[in-house]
Amino acid sequence: MTNMGRITFYEERNFQGRSYDCNSDCSDMSSYLSRSQSCRVHSGCWMMYERNNYMGNQYFLKRGEYPDFMQNFGMSDSIRSCRMISMHRGNYRMRIYERESFGGQMH
């Protein structure tokens, strides 16, 4: 089950400049903003990437305000792409194996 997410990106720090409202994966934000240096996560969880096509350093963001990516994450540039993280609700089931390739004892 997936939850809907919503995030607003801003070109400048402290939620200034042009903005882009996003509610799904975006592989290249350059068609919406020249750069992104702050954001507000209204809902959902998101993975941010420093380069287009989900490449480069990545940062996990949950609901909240992020007024300065450089200060918050030590980034040298801005966010260029993002993915919404699907959240699972309900019972979890996991098998853990002792060795790689599902070898050894299973728990």
C-alpha positions as CSV (number, residue, x, y, z in Angstrom):
1,M,0.0,0.0,0.0
2,T,1.4,3.4,-0.9
3,N,0.7,6.7,0.7
4,M,0.5,9.9,-1.3
5,G,3.3,12.4,-0.7
6,R,3.7,16.0,-1.4
7,I,6.8,18.2,-1.4
8,T,7.5,21.8,-2.4
9,F,10.9,22.8,-3.7
10,Y,12.2,26.4,-3.7
11,E,15.1,27.8,-5.8
12,E,16.6,29.7,-2.9
13,R,17.3,29.1,0.7
14,N,14.7,29.8,3.3
15,F,11.8,29.0,1.0
16,Q,12.4,31.9,-1.3
17,G,12.3,32.3,-5.1
18,R,10.3,30.2,-7.5
19,S,8.7,27.0,-6.2
20,Y,7.7,23.6,-7.6
21,D,5.1,21.4,-6.0
22,C,5.8,17.7,-6.5
23,N,3.7,14.6,-5.6
24,S,5.6,11.9,-7.5
25,D,9.1,10.9,-8.7
26,C,10.9,13.6,-10.7
27,S,14.1,12.5,-12.6
28,D,15.0,16.1,-13.7
29,M,13.8,19.2,-11.9
30,S,15.6,21.6,-14.3
31,S,12.5,22.1,-16.4
32,Y,10.7,23.4,-13.3
33,L,13.5,25.2,-11.4
34,S,17.0,26.4,-12.2
35,R,18.1,24.9,-8.8
36,S,16.6,23.8,-5.5
37,Q,18.1,24.9,-2.2
38,S,15.2,24.5,0.2
39,C,12.0,22.5,0.6
40,R,9.0,21.7,2.6
41,V,7.9,18.0,2.9
42,H,4.1,18.2,3.5
43,S,3.6,14.5,3.5
44,G,5.3,11.2,2.7
45,C,9.0,10.3,2.8
46,W,11.4,11.3,0.0
47,M,14.8,10.5,-1.3
48,M,16.6,13.5,-2.8
49,Y,19.5,13.3,-5.2
50,E,22.2,15.8,-6.1
51,R,22.2,14.8,-9.8
52,N,19.5,14.1,-12.5
53,N,18.2,10.6,-13.0
54,Y,18.5,9.7,-9.3
55,M,22.3,9.9,-9.3
56,G,24.9,11.3,-6.9
57,N,24.6,11.7,-3.2
58,Q,21.2,11.0,-1.8
59,Y,19.4,12.3,1.2
60,F,16.3,10.9,3.0
61,L,13.7,13.5,4.0
62,K,10.6,13.0,6.1
63,R,7.8,15.5,6.9
64,G,9.3,18.8,7.9
65,E,11.0,22.0,6.7
66,Y,14.5,22.2,5.3
67,P,15.4,25.8,4.8
68,D,19.0,25.3,3.6
69,F,20.2,22.1,2.0
70,M,23.8,23.2,2.2
71,Q,23.6,23.7,6.0
72,N,21.3,20.7,6.7
73,F,23.3,18.2,4.6
74,G,26.6,19.7,3.7
75,M,25.7,19.7,0.0
76,S,27.9,21.6,-2.5
77,D,25.1,22.1,-5.0
78,S,21.3,21.7,-5.1
79,I,18.7,18.9,-5.5
80,R,18.2,17.8,-9.1
81,S,15.9,14.8,-8.8
82,C,13.7,13.1,-6.2
83,R,11.8,9.9,-5.5
84,M,8.9,9.3,-3.2
85,I,9.5,6.4,-0.8
86,S,6.5,4.0,-0.6
87,M,5.5,3.2,2.9
88,H,4.1,-0.2,3.9
89,R,1.4,-0.5,6.5
90,G,0.5,-3.8,8.1
91,N,2.4,-6.8,9.2
92,Y,6.1,-7.1,8.2
93,R,7.7,-10.3,7.2
94,M,11.4,-10.8,6.7
95,R,13.8,-13.7,6.4
96,I,17.4,-13.1,7.5
97,Y,20.1,-15.5,6.2
98,E,23.4,-16.3,7.9
99,R,25.4,-16.1,4.6
100,E,25.2,-14.3,1.3
101,S,23.0,-15.8,-1.5
102,F,20.5,-17.0,1.0
103,G,23.0,-19.5,2.5
104,G,23.3,-20.8,6.1
105,Q,20.7,-20.7,8.8
106,M,17.5,-18.7,8.2
107,H,15.7,-16.7,10.9
